[in-house]
Amino acid sequence: MAILVTGGAGFIGSHTCDALLKKNERVICLDNFNDYYPPEKKRKNIERNLASKNFILAETDITDGKSLEKVFGENKDISAIVHLAARAAARPSLDNPLLYAEVNILGTINLLELARKHGVKTFIFSSSSSVYGANKKMPFSEADITESQESPYAITKKTGEMLCKFYSETYGLNITCLRFFTVYGPRGRPDMAPYRFTEAIDKGHPVNMYGDGNSKRDYTYVDDVVRGILLSVEKSRKFEIINLGNGNPVELKKFISLIEKQLSKKAKIAKKQMPKGDVVATHADISKAGKILGYVPQTTIEEGLKKFIRGYKS
Ligand SMILES: NC(=O)c1ccc[n+]([C@@H]2O[C@H](COP(=O)([O-])OP(=O)(O)OC[C@H]3O[C@@H](n4cnc5c(N)ncnc54)[C@H](O)[C@@H]3O)[C@@H](O)[C@H]2O)c1
């Protein structure tokens, strides 16, 4: 049996492929290597896996239904789909909402349709904490009402969850929507705060600090998220929405000071106004993930940043 990982050359996707290969699974890594950030980074992410007989690379776009159909035609043993391919990040979606809708909504429908047609029972959808919008109630619980989002990106993720629910109820697919909370770690996306801050502090450039430094993020180490993804595949259920966070939000000021400590360098802070599309705080209630999946995050922010910065330096 094979597991199809869409966005498999990306940050979370490449770690997911690594973990599946370690378990001797056959992996089909599907990615279009777009240039949202340098595609060479994505090629490097999967370089080591290309030699494995269990690893197949499908260079395909999820918005291209015909090419996707071909992947399924050539790999009749796909038993699960881990759908991570997306245009990620809230801020740029304000400038290009159509592209976000095309990839994140149309692409997701293409994959759900193929799962239905080819009898793939297990489908994991990568949703996001951004679905909670400016939710005031902390921590964010899956039972909270999520009717108001702050960016087109977040709306595409909410729509993805709704489509998943429809396909599960109508066609009997087992679908788990995982809401990831600010994932960081080696190979982290260069557009995200952990990478941008580290690079700026390391090179002595100003660190753009949005707001007063009191905003909080529930940073989650990538290995913990990957463990949650694998558990969701193993314990596939009819339909669930599950938070995958750390459960311990960290203030921006503290986050920057932890990076300073790891690099033994001082940040030059440039205060900026909080941009549109950003929320003040995220905090995951991870009790459902614990109960249903047995998910327990194992990496503290200090340990995680140490590993991230080691990866950044190498
Ligand atoms: N990193 C986070 O903190 C975070 C938080 C919440 C949700 N997510 C979600 O998790 C998933 C993975 O995020 P990531 O941080 O690894 O991002 P990433 O950009 O590193 O990975 C996404 C991958 O999808 C590929 N891709 C994009 N459009 C595609 C298309 N049309 N066809 C085929 N492949 C395509 C990209 O080339 C990339 O390699 C995304 O769905 C993202 O929205 C991430």
The ligand as an SDF file (V2000), in Angstrom:
LIG
                    3D

 44 48  0  0  0  0  0  0  0  0999 V2000
    3.7800   25.7370    8.5690 N   0  0  0  0  0  0  0  0  0  0  0  0
    2.7640   26.0910    9.3370 C   0  0  0  0  0  0  0  0  0  0  0  0
    2.9430   26.7020   10.4030 O   0  0  0  0  0  0  0  0  0  0  0  0
    1.3450   25.7680    8.9610 C   0  0  0  0  0  0  0  0  0  0  0  0
    0.3130   26.1770    9.8390 C   0  0  0  0  0  0  0  0  0  0  0  0
   -1.0010   25.8750    9.5130 C   0  0  0  0  0  0  0  0  0  0  0  0
   -1.2860   25.1610    8.3550 C   0  0  0  0  0  0  0  0  0  0  0  0
   -0.2750   24.7910    7.5170 N   0  0  0  0  0  0  0  0  0  0  0  0
   -0.6070   24.0490    6.3050 C   0  0  0  0  0  0  0  0  0  0  0  0
    0.2180   22.9020    6.2120 O   0  0  0  0  0  0  0  0  0  0  0  0
    0.5080   22.6060    4.8570 C   0  0  0  0  0  0  0  0  0  0  0  0
    2.0160   22.5070    4.6330 C   0  0  0  0  0  0  0  0  0  0  0  0
    2.6010   23.7510    4.9910 O   0  0  0  0  0  0  0  0  0  0  0  0
    4.1630   24.0270    4.9170 P   0  0  0  0  0  0  0  0  0  0  0  0
    4.4820   25.0080    5.9770 O   0  0  0  0  0  0  0  0  0  0  0  0
    4.8940   22.7450    4.8570 O   0  0  0  0  0  0  0  0  0  0  0  0
    4.2500   24.8120    3.5240 O   0  0  0  0  0  0  0  0  0  0  0  0
    5.2120   24.6120    2.2730 P   0  0  0  0  0  0  0  0  0  0  0  0
    4.9140   25.7730    1.3730 O   0  0  0  0  0  0  0  0  0  0  0  0
    6.6010   24.3860    2.7040 O   0  0  0  0  0  0  0  0  0  0  0  0
    4.6640   23.2860    1.6190 O   0  0  0  0  0  0  0  0  0  0  0  0
    3.5990   23.2490    0.7040 C   0  0  0  0  0  0  0  0  0  0  0  0
    4.0660   22.4900   -0.5110 C   0  0  0  0  0  0  0  0  0  0  0  0
    2.9630   22.4100   -1.4270 O   0  0  0  0  0  0  0  0  0  0  0  0
    3.4550   22.5930   -2.7190 C   0  0  0  0  0  0  0  0  0  0  0  0
    2.3720   23.1030   -3.5590 N   0  0  0  0  0  0  0  0  0  0  0  0
    1.7940   24.3280   -3.4890 C   0  0  0  0  0  0  0  0  0  0  0  0
    0.8770   24.4600   -4.4560 N   0  0  0  0  0  0  0  0  0  0  0  0
    0.8600   23.2810   -5.1320 C   0  0  0  0  0  0  0  0  0  0  0  0
    0.1290   22.8180   -6.2450 C   0  0  0  0  0  0  0  0  0  0  0  0
   -0.7520   23.5950   -6.8770 N   0  0  0  0  0  0  0  0  0  0  0  0
    0.3300   21.5550   -6.6770 N   0  0  0  0  0  0  0  0  0  0  0  0
    1.2590   20.7560   -6.0590 C   0  0  0  0  0  0  0  0  0  0  0  0
    1.9930   21.1600   -5.0160 N   0  0  0  0  0  0  0  0  0  0  0  0
    1.8050   22.4130   -4.5590 C   0  0  0  0  0  0  0  0  0  0  0  0
    4.5820   23.6050   -2.5840 C   0  0  0  0  0  0  0  0  0  0  0  0
    5.4940   23.5600   -3.6770 O   0  0  0  0  0  0  0  0  0  0  0  0
    5.2040   23.1990   -1.2690 C   0  0  0  0  0  0  0  0  0  0  0  0
    6.3010   22.3240   -1.4520 O   0  0  0  0  0  0  0  0  0  0  0  0
   -0.1650   23.7150    4.0330 C   0  0  0  0  0  0  0  0  0  0  0  0
   -1.4250   23.2400    3.6170 O   0  0  0  0  0  0  0  0  0  0  0  0
   -0.3390   24.8350    5.0300 C   0  0  0  0  0  0  0  0  0  0  0  0
   -1.4080   25.6850    4.6840 O   0  0  0  0  0  0  0  0  0  0  0  0
    1.0360   25.0780    7.8060 C   0  0  0  0  0  0  0  0  0  0  0  0
  1  2  1  0
  2  3  2  0
  2  4  1  0
  4  5  1  0
  4 44  2  0
  5  6  2  0
  6  7  1  0
  7  8  2  0
  8  9  1  0
  8 44  1  0
  9 10  1  0
  9 42  1  0
 10 11  1  0
 11 12  1  0
 11 40  1  0
 12 13  1  0
 13 14  1  0
 14 15  2  0
 14 16  1  0
 14 17  1  0
 17 18  1  0
 18 19  2  0
 18 20  1  0
 18 21  1  0
 21 22  1  0
 22 23  1  0
 23 24  1  0
 23 38  1  0
 24 25  1  0
 25 26  1  0
 25 36  1  0
 26 27  1  0
 26 35  1  0
 27 28  2  0
 28 29  1  0
 29 30  1  0
 29 35  2  0
 30 31  1  0
 30 32  2  0
 32 33  1  0
 33 34  2  0
 34 35  1  0
 36 37  1  0
 36 38  1  0
 38 39  1  0
 40 41  1  0
 40 42  1  0
 42 43  1  0
M  CHG  2   8   1  16  -1
M  END
$$$$
